[in-house]
């Protein structure tokens, strides 16, 4: 009788160990496979790919939309206020100053346009591989010829340098500062 009870107890323990250990091993295998998946591909089979855009839900989403609308409205109002200030600044000047300001604006636009056109002309395309021309032997006298570009230019004019387009400085664009109250 005692042997039956010991045998029965051992059988129960063995079955419990089999079921418990087998399920824990299965879980461990699942976790291990998920870890390797995540390391290799950056995501697991169950997870969804990460969106670049974070979308809030419910009240938070509503609040965010309202905030974006308010910011857009403020930006539009700022633009209008800046335009009004510019117009008012011109209006409070006397007529001679207004004319001078208008002419200065036109002159600045024309100068800027001419400068950009000049820069476009000065930009040189990269020299393609040109075939090498045979060189005369050193013992022959080299004829002294001037380039046609040098013949055309009078001596009092300065030479314009050709600038590599990659080395040209970029034009600076200044941002208008917005002042908020």
C-alpha positions as CSV (number, residue, x, y, z in Angstrom):
1,X,0.0,0.0,0.0
2,X,2.8,2.3,0.9
3,X,4.5,1.5,-2.3
4,X,1.4,2.4,-4.3
5,X,1.1,5.7,-2.6
6,X,4.8,6.6,-3.2
7,X,4.4,5.4,-6.8
8,X,1.2,7.4,-7.2
9,X,2.9,10.5,-5.7
10,X,5.9,10.2,-8.0
11,X,3.6,9.8,-11.0
12,X,1.7,12.9,-10.1
13,X,4.9,14.9,-9.6
14,X,6.3,13.7,-12.9
15,X,3.1,14.6,-14.8
16,X,3.0,18.0,-13.1
17,X,6.7,18.6,-14.0
18,X,6.0,17.5,-17.6
19,X,3.1,19.8,-18.1
20,X,4.5,22.8,-16.2
21,X,8.0,22.5,-17.6
22,X,6.8,21.9,-21.2
23,X,4.6,25.0,-21.1
24,X,7.4,27.2,-19.6
25,X,9.9,25.9,-22.2
26,X,7.4,26.7,-25.0
27,X,7.0,30.2,-23.6
28,X,10.8,30.6,-23.3
29,X,11.1,29.5,-27.0
30,X,8.4,32.0,-28.0
31,X,10.2,34.8,-26.2
32,X,13.5,33.8,-27.7
33,X,12.1,33.8,-31.2
34,X,10.5,37.2,-30.6
35,X,13.8,38.6,-29.4
36,X,15.7,37.3,-32.4
37,X,12.9,38.6,-34.7
38,X,13.1,42.0,-33.1
39,X,16.9,42.1,-33.4
40,X,16.9,41.1,-37.0
41,X,13.9,43.0,-38.4
42,X,13.2,45.6,-35.8
43,X,9.7,44.3,-35.0
44,X,8.0,41.2,-33.8
45,X,5.3,39.2,-35.6
46,X,2.6,40.5,-33.4
47,X,3.6,44.2,-33.3
48,X,2.5,46.6,-36.0
49,X,5.1,48.7,-37.9
50,X,5.8,52.0,-36.2
51,X,4.1,55.0,-37.8
52,X,6.1,58.1,-38.4
53,X,3.1,60.2,-37.5
54,X,1.9,59.9,-33.9
55,X,-1.8,60.1,-33.8
56,X,-3.5,61.0,-30.6
57,X,-7.1,59.9,-29.9
58,X,-10.1,61.4,-28.3
59,X,-9.9,64.6,-26.4
60,X,-6.1,64.9,-26.9
61,X,-6.5,64.7,-30.7
62,X,-9.2,67.4,-30.6
63,X,-7.0,69.6,-28.5
64,X,-4.1,69.2,-30.8
65,X,-6.2,70.1,-33.9
66,X,-7.5,73.2,-32.1
67,X,-4.0,74.2,-31.2
68,X,-2.9,73.9,-34.8
69,X,-5.8,76.0,-36.0
70,X,-4.9,78.7,-33.5
71,X,-1.3,78.7,-34.5
72,X,-2.2,79.0,-38.2
73,X,-4.6,81.8,-37.4
74,X,-1.9,83.6,-35.4
75,X,0.5,83.3,-38.3
76,X,-2.0,84.8,-40.7
77,X,-2.7,87.6,-38.3
78,X,1.1,88.3,-37.9
79,X,1.5,88.4,-41.7
80,X,-1.3,91.0,-41.9
81,X,0.1,93.0,-39.1
82,X,3.5,93.1,-40.7
83,X,2.0,94.3,-44.0
84,X,0.0,97.0,-42.2
85,X,3.2,98.2,-40.3
86,X,5.1,98.4,-43.6
87,X,2.3,100.4,-45.3
88,X,2.0,102.7,-42.3
89,X,5.7,103.2,-42.2
90,X,5.6,104.4,-45.8
91,X,2.5,106.5,-45.3
92,X,3.9,108.6,-42.5
93,X,6.9,109.7,-44.6
94,X,6.6,112.8,-46.7
95,X,6.1,112.4,-50.5
96,X,9.8,112.9,-51.4
97,X,10.8,110.2,-49.0
98,X,8.1,107.9,-50.3
99,X,9.3,108.3,-53.8
100,X,12.9,107.7,-52.8
101,X,11.9,104.6,-50.9
102,X,10.0,103.2,-53.9
103,X,13.0,104.0,-56.2
104,X,15.4,102.3,-53.8
105,X,13.2,99.2,-53.7
106,X,13.1,99.1,-57.5
107,X,16.9,99.6,-57.7
108,X,17.5,96.9,-55.2
109,X,15.4,94.4,-57.1
110,X,17.2,95.3,-60.4
111,X,20.6,94.9,-58.8
112,X,19.7,91.6,-57.2
113,X,18.4,90.3,-60.6
114,X,21.6,91.5,-62.4
115,X,23.8,89.9,-59.7
116,X,22.0,86.5,-60.0
117,X,22.3,86.6,-63.8
118,X,26.0,87.4,-63.5
119,X,26.5,84.5,-61.1
120,X,24.8,82.2,-63.5
121,X,27.1,83.3,-66.4
122,X,30.2,82.9,-64.2
123,X,29.4,79.4,-63.2
124,X,31.6,77.1,-65.3
125,X,30.6,73.6,-66.2
126,X,33.2,71.0,-65.1
127,X,35.8,70.4,-67.8
128,X,35.2,67.0,-69.4
129,X,38.1,64.8,-70.2
130,X,39.6,66.4,-73.3
131,X,42.1,64.5,-75.5
132,X,45.7,65.5,-74.8
133,X,47.4,67.2,-77.7
134,X,50.9,66.1,-78.7
135,X,53.6,68.3,-77.2
136,X,56.4,69.6,-79.4
137,X,59.9,68.4,-78.6
138,X,61.9,70.6,-76.2
139,X,64.5,71.5,-78.7
140,X,62.0,73.2,-81.0
141,X,61.2,76.9,-80.3
142,X,57.7,77.4,-79.1
143,X,55.7,80.1,-80.9
144,X,54.5,82.8,-78.6
145,X,50.8,83.2,-79.2
146,X,48.3,85.1,-77.2
147,X,44.9,83.8,-76.4
148,X,42.1,85.5,-78.3
149,X,40.5,86.5,-75.0
150,X,43.6,88.5,-74.0
151,X,43.7,90.3,-77.4
152,X,40.1,91.6,-77.1
153,X,40.4,93.0,-73.6
154,X,41.8,96.5,-73.2
155,X,44.6,96.8,-70.6
156,X,42.7,99.1,-68.2
157,X,39.9,96.5,-67.6
158,X,40.2,93.9,-64.9
159,X,39.9,90.2,-65.7
160,X,36.8,88.5,-64.4
161,X,37.6,85.4,-62.5
162,X,35.7,82.2,-63.3
163,X,34.5,80.7,-60.1
164,X,33.8,77.0,-59.5
165,X,30.1,76.6,-58.8
166,X,30.8,74.3,-55.9
167,X,33.0,76.9,-54.2
168,X,30.6,79.8,-54.6
169,X,29.1,81.1,-51.3
170,X,25.4,80.6,-51.0
171,X,23.1,83.6,-50.9
172,X,22.0,84.5,-47.5
173,X,18.3,84.8,-46.9
174,X,17.2,86.6,-43.8
175,X,14.0,85.6,-42.0
176,X,11.5,88.1,-40.8
177,X,11.3,88.0,-37.1
178,X,7.8,87.7,-35.7
179,X,7.1,89.5,-32.5
180,X,4.3,88.3,-30.3
181,X,2.6,90.1,-27.5
